Amino acid sequence: MAVQVLIRALLLGSLIVSFASMANDDRYQIGAGDTLSIRVFEEPELAIRAMVPESGRIQFPLIGQILVLNNTPGEVADQVTKALLDGYLVKPEVTVTIESYRPIFIKGAVNRSGRHEFLFDLDVEQAIAIAGGLTDRASGEKWFIVRDAEKIKVTAKTPVMPGDVIIVEESIF
């Protein structure tokens, strides 16, 4: 029993570390629909939580609007730090994390098409399962992802990214 509890705790811990590492990964570009948390160390009045609108601009205390769209969390932290150094704070320590990612959309020959929450390490097959599985008329190979306005043919193991639109076409009998 104690071993099972320990194993569960270790698994949960690794999931949290995986989540945190992706949330702070400086390769991830922020998109419309992501929710950001921006904090300045020892400055609680400068802590904000904001969903990124289509314009890509969010309001930050003292600074005003800042463009976050297509920037990494590190780039946004640098931008806020530079602005705060301009007459507001002596040595600001800014942290930007992504609290939640933009949703994915699954459409076509699945049982529950529509908007679904993005989950880490998700592949196309798992996304289809989240959408209730394939319908009887679904194609087993005509699967696509629309990402950055480009339609890409995919397989079951293709990774899904925040904001992806997964399309499952019907097979022709």
C-alpha angles and dihedrals in degrees: 000000000000090000091054091051090049092049091049091049091051092048092049090048092052091049091052091048090048090050093047093047093053092043089056097034107131091212092066113097116214115240139188109285096033115121115223132199115204119187134176114208112254091358105099093170088064095056114111139173115203139169110225110242125211089266088062092224125119131186118247126187115260092000104060121209120006128187111236102159113118091003125117120241088253092053091051091049090052091048093051092044092053092048092049091049088059096089102311110080134013100219112001118190106204125192123190120190133170110238095185135003129230112270128256123234125218120193141166128041098008128111098241110027120181141064119352134176116262113243128192121260090014119161129191094262091054091046090053089051089052087054091057097266132275124319120236090261096050121124115239093214111022096090123141140179122211106210125164090354091302123117110220127187109233142186131223092269098048109125117246120223130200111280095022120146111214116202123195111190125207118252119242111237 
